[in-house]
């Protein structure tokens, strides 16, 4: 495929502007209609109840249930309304209720089952008046004191969402209204905890809703409607991966990012010092530092071992040797292991240095936005023919988004073409071909990002109008090319690299030209 050059894009931009200036003279242009995707809503503490009731109402309307019965169903089915409807259609109402531990009986049926004025509680075996006992939807009746103690214990154990009946082998879920009334009379604070747990179940048990991982926590949650593998931005400004709740890391998969962050932590200066200055005891595997010249060392656990090879030994030795032990002979496999370890270290260092360099550039370029705003103010004061300077902001946004993608592409490449995850997934020849294809795309993207960064750093606000217009065309062209190269990089990753492997654990968030999707306020 022939690469799109910047000069071609500049010509296209100029032709497009001429076409727009012609206006109504051009009759054969057909408008393109874009269908907007549903923006994920931000659920704040104030809107959490409204968001929960939106789901509850759908189930209540379909099955003619009370609110607490609908909540019991949704908690069991993890707030998946579609799944509730599907189970109802496939297996019927009785199976749907039974699986969730839901018993639906009218108040007349419950009252008729309790005929006498006095009840013997089968927990404490005390005779109590019927008014001092409570019967649940499942038909079991116990005294209020036993019910209350049972509820308080379950709530404090964190089982508020599904408190089951006390009767032997009865797995029916207790009516939350009864739980609330009995517990609030004994301990209002525990009753508040119960209500909070029920409310937060909408987030904790719902795979389509996640807490924002901001620190300190902003108190917001985000709900997505369809794709679990996506990246979102909370109203507080934090961008994160919805699947694993870590920072936005596309085009890395969640597993790749988890392994990469752990590896970067393990390769810290402290760990490097331990590796260089200590050896691991062959018995207890704790690091041991040598504090003398003798190569026979003894761990605090009592195990003696050879400092040169790390092998366990006896305690008899001379100044020159350890009795019954030798490690001075040359061994071919030791040389191969050393070379392999050296190669792995150099490989990791290469990808880490590239990742770190672009991450550092990303942090430095974040300060560029303020300088660009100052340039826009200067340009607006010049009364130029073109009063639209959105191309400056658009160019910066394209630079920022693309630089982030480029930085995360290096951890992806480290695992994609290494032996940690896909050792037997490709032949060596296939690996080389795919790596060359990916690195070609990666280098093209990097080259255009550096060009775009260089142009944005120029003092174009002080230039003549003609030079400003040329800079404008150059930034628009570089932004367009960079956007296309990002798309091609993602297509390469999804279609050429991950798709043939059929690895569901390595799904990635799709490319979004306008950046990470910003969540909107819940109505």
N, C-alpha and C positions, 0 to 999 in steps of 0.2 A: 504494500500500500504506500502510495507516494505521500510524503510528509507535507503538511500545510506550512508554507513559509510565511514569515511576518509581512513581507511585501505584498503577498497575495491577499492577506487579511486587510491590510491598509487600503488596497484597491477596492476590496469589497465594502469596507466601511464608507469610503468616499462615494462609491456608487449608490449605496443605501441612502446616504444623506441627500444626494441629488434627487433620488427617487421620491423621498419624503417631501422635498421642497417643491416638486412638481405637483404634489397634491392630487387634485381631481383629474388632472390630465391623464393619469395612468388608470385605465379601466379594468385591466386584466388581473389585478392583484386580488387574491382571495384572503380574507382574514383568517387567522389561526386562533381557535378557541382553546384555552387551557382550562382543564378541570382541576380545581384546587383540591388538594388532599385535606382530609379532616385533621385540623391542628389538635395536638394533644392538650387537654386542659390541665391547669394547675389547680389542685385541690388543697385549699387552706383549711385550717381548723374550723373556720366559720362555715365553710361550704361542704365539710365532710358529711354532715347529716343529710344535706340535700342530695349529694352524690349517691349516698347509700340508698336513700328513698327512691331514687330514680330506678334502681334495679329492683327494689322491693315491690314497687308498684306494678312492674311488668309481670312479676310472678303472682302477685295478689289478683291481678285482673284475669290472668289466664286460668288459675286454679281455684279462684274464689276463696282465698285463704285470708286469715288474719295476719297482721304484720309480723307477730312473733313466730308464727308458723312458717311464713315465707323466709324469715331470717334463718331459721333452723335449716331449711332446705338449702339456702344459698351458702351458708357456712360449710355444710357438708360437701357441696359441689364446688367449693372454692370460688364462689361468686361468679360462676360461669352460667349466665342465664341461658345461653344457647344449649349448653349441655343438659340443663334441667328440662328444657323443652324437648330435646331429642330423646331423653330417657322416658319422658312422659308419653311421647308418640310411639316409641318402640316397645316399651314394657308395661305401660299403663300406670295409673295413679297409685294403685296398691303397692306395686314394687318400688315406685319412686319414693313413697313415704316410708316404707319398711326399711329400705337401705339407709335412709337418713336418720332413722330412729324417731320418726315423727308419728305421733298418735293424734288424730283429729277427731274429737268427740264433742258433741254439743253439751252445753251446761245442763240441759234437762236430763241427758243420759247420766252425767256425773252425779247429779243430785239424787236421781232415782236409785243409784247403786249404793247410796249411803242412807239407809232407812232408819236406823236407830239414833237416839240422841246421844249415846255414849259409845266411844270407840276405844278398843284396846290396841295400843301402838305395838307393832310387832318388832320394834327396835329396842325400846326401853321396857316394854311389857307393862306400862302404866295405863290405867283407865282414865281417859280424858273426855271432856264434853266435845261433841261434834264441832262446836265453834272453835275449839282449840286444836283442831286437826285440819289438814289440807289434803285434798285428793287431786292427783295429777291427771293429765289427759290419758295416761296409760291405765288408770283405774286404781292404782295403789294409793293407800291412805295411811299416813303416819302423823304423829303429833307434831305440832309446830316447832317445839323445842328441838326435836331430832332433825327435822327438815332444816332448821336454821343452822344448827351445828354442821350439818353435812354441806350446806351451801357455802358457809364461811370457809371451811377447810378447802373445798374445791377452788374457790376464788383465789385464796392465798397461794394455792399450788399452781395458779395460772391456767386453770381449766374452765374459765368463765364461759367460753364459747359453746362448750358442749357438756353441760352438767347432766349426768344420767341419773335415773331413778335409783333409790336405795334398795329396792326389792332385789332378791336373789335372781340372777340371770335375766334381769329386765334392763334393756339397753335403750329404753325410751328417753328422749331428751325432755328435761323438766321445763315447764312453762316459765319463760323469763319474767312474766308479770308476777307470778307467785314468788319467784326467787327475789325479785326486787322488793316486794312488800314485806316479806319476812325478814330479810337481811337489814333493810333500812331501819326497822324497829329496834334491832339489836345494835348495829354498828353502821351509822350513815357513811363513814369513810370507806368501808368495804363495799357498800352499795354503789358509791361513786366509782370505785375501781371496777366493779362489775359492768357498769354502764360504759365506762371508757374502753374496756376490753371488747365489748360488743361492737362499739363504734369503730374502733381501730381494726377490727377483724376485716372490714372492707378493704383495708390496705395490706394487712399482714398475710391474709389468706388468698388474696386476689393476684393472679399472675399478670394481670393487665395494669396493676397499679403498684408503684414503687415509691418509697420515701426518697426524697432528695438527699444525696449523701454529703451535703455541705457540712462543714465544721467551722464554727458551731452551727448546730442544726437550725435551719430556717423555719422548720415546722410544716413545710409544704410536701405534697406528694404529687406525682405525675401519673396520668392515666393515658394509655395508648389503646387504640381501637383494633389494630390489626397486627402489624409486624412486631414481634418481640425483639428481633435483632435490629435495633435502631438506636440512634443517639439523639438526645433531647437536651434542651436548655431550660432550666427552671427559671421562675420569675426573679429569683435572687441572683441569677447570672451564672450559676454553676452548670457546666456541660458534663454529661455523664452518659455512659453506655447503659441502656435500659436493661440489658440482659444480665450483666454482672455487677452493676452499680458502681463500677470503678470509673475513672476519668475516661472521656471519649478517646478511643484508641484505634478506630478504623484507619487503615485496612487490616490491622491485626485482628485475629479472632480472639475471643475471650480467653481461651486456654493459652494461646501464644503470649498474650499480654501478661497473664498471671505468671507464666514460667519466666518471662523476661524480667519482670519486676523482682521476682525472687532471686534470679541469677544476678541482677545488678546489686542487690543487697548483699548477696553472698560474696561478691567480688569487691567488697568495700575494703578500705585501707586496713581496718582491724583484722579482717579475715586474711588479707594478704600477708600481714605481719605474722599471724599465727602459722600460716602455711610455710613461710620462710624460716621462722625461728623455732618451730616445734615439730615434734613427730607424735603420731598417735600410738598410744599403748595398745599392743595386740590383745590385751585381755579386757580392759574396761573401756578402751577407745577414747579416753580423755587425752587432750593435748599435753605433751610433756616438754618442758624447756631444759636443755642441757646446761648445767652450771659449772662444768669442769672439762678437762681435756680428755678424760677416758671415754671411749666409745661404748662401754657397757654402762647403761643407765638403768635406774630402777624407778618405776612409777610409784606414786603414793599408795597404790593398791597392793604393792609388794612384788609385782611382776618385773623381772629383769628382761631387757631386750637390747638388741644391737642397734646403735644409733645410725649406722651406715645403711642398713637394709630394712630396719624395722622389725626383724624377725625375733620371736621369743627365744630366749636362751637360758642356760643355767647361770649359776653365780660364780663358778670357778673361772679365773682368768689371770692372764699376765698383763704386762704393760703393752704387749704387741698383739695378743690374740685372746680369743674367748674359747675355752675348752669345748670341743665338739661342734664348733660353728665356724663357718667360713663364708664370706660374701665378697671376697676380693677377686674371684675368677670372673672373666668377661663372659657375659651371657647375651646372646643375640636378641632374645625377646625383651630384655631390659632396654636395649638401645631402641628397639622398635617402639616400645611403650613410651620412652622419653621423647622420641620424635613425634609420636602421635599426640602426646600431651602438649608439646610445643606448638604443633600445628593448630590444635584446638584453641590454645591461648591466643595465638596470632589472629585466628579467624574471629574469635569473640571480640578482641581488641579493635579490629577493623570496623565491625558493625556497631560496636558501642561508641567509638569515636565519631562515626558519621551521625549516629542518632543524637549524641550529645552536642555536636556542632550545630546541627539544625535546630535542636531544642533551645540552645543558647541564642541562636539568631532569632528564633521566634520571640523570646523574651525581650531582646533588644528592639526588635521591630514593633513590639507593642507600644513602645514610646514614640514611634514614628507618627502615630495618629494625631497627637497634639501638634506636632510641627506641620503636618499637612493642613490642619485646620487653620493655622496661622497663615499658610500660603494662600488658602482659599480667601481669607479675609483681605489679603493684599490684592489678589486678582479682582475681587469684587469692587475694590476701591478704584481700580483703573478704568472702569467703564468700557470694557472691551465689547466687541460686537456680539460675541457669544457670552450669555449670562449664566449658562448652565455649567457648573463645575462638579457635577456629580461623578464625572469620570475619575476625579482624584480619589474620592471616597471608595468608589467601586474598585479602583485599582488596588487600593490598600486592602480592602476586604478579600480580593482575589489572592493577593500575596499572602495574607495571614492564613487563609484556609488551605491554600496549596502547600505552604511551608509545613503546616501541621501534618498534612497527609504524607508529605515526603519524609518527615522525621519518623513517623510510625511505620513507614514502608521498610525501614532497615531491620527492626525486630522481626517483621514478617519474613523478610528474606533469610534472616539467620535461621529460623526454624523451618521454613519451606524447603530450603536446599541443604539442610543439615541432617544429622542422623538421629536427633532426639525424637522426632514425631513421624517422619516419613522415610525411615531407613530402607524399608522393603517395598515402598509404594511405587518406586520408579527404578528403572535400570540406570546405570551410570551415564549412558548415552542420552537417555531421555532427560536426566537431571541437568546435564550440561546444556542441552538445547533449550530447555525451559528457563534455565538461569540466564543464559545469554539473551533470550527474548525479553525477560523481565528487566534485566539490567539496562538494555537498550532503552526501554520505555522510561525507566527510572532516571537515566542520565539526561534524556531529552527534557524531562520535566524539571530536573535540577538546573539545567542550563537556562531555561526560560524563566525560572523563578529568580535566579541571580540577576538576569537582565532586567526583569521588572523591578526588583529591589533597587538596582543601580539607578534606573530612570526616576523612580519616585524620590530618591535621595537628592536628586539634582535641584539646584536653586532656580527652578523655572518661573517662580513668582516674580523674579527680578528681570526676566527676559522680555524681548519685544513680542508684540502680539503674534507675528508670524511664527516665531520660535515656540511660543506657547501652544499654538494650534498644531504644530508638528509633534510636540511632546504629547499633546492630547491624543492624536492619532496613534502614536507609538504605544502609549499606555493601554488604549482600547485594544489595539492589535495584540499586544503581549498578554493582556488579560484573557482575550478570546482563545488564543493558542494554548495558554496555560490551562484554562478550563477544559479544553478538548483533550489535552494530554492527561489530565486527571481522570477524565472519563475512560480514556484508552487504558490507563493503568488499572483501573478497577475492572474493566472488561477482561483484561489479561488475567488478573487474579481470579475472578469469578469463573470465567469460561475456560481458560487454558490451563490454569494451575489447580484450583480447588474442585471444579466440577468433575473432572475425570477420576478423582480420588473417591468421590461419593462419601465424603466425611461430613456428616451432619454436625459434628462437634466443632467444626471450623467455619461455620456460617459467619458472614461479616455484615455489618451495617451497610446498606447501599449508599452509593455516592449521591450527594446532594449538592448541586451546583451553588445554591444559595447558602450553604453552610448548615450547621447543626440546627435542627428545627426548634424554634422557640415556642414554648407552651403558652397557651392563652389562659385568661382567667375563666374559671368555671362559672357558668351563668347562674 
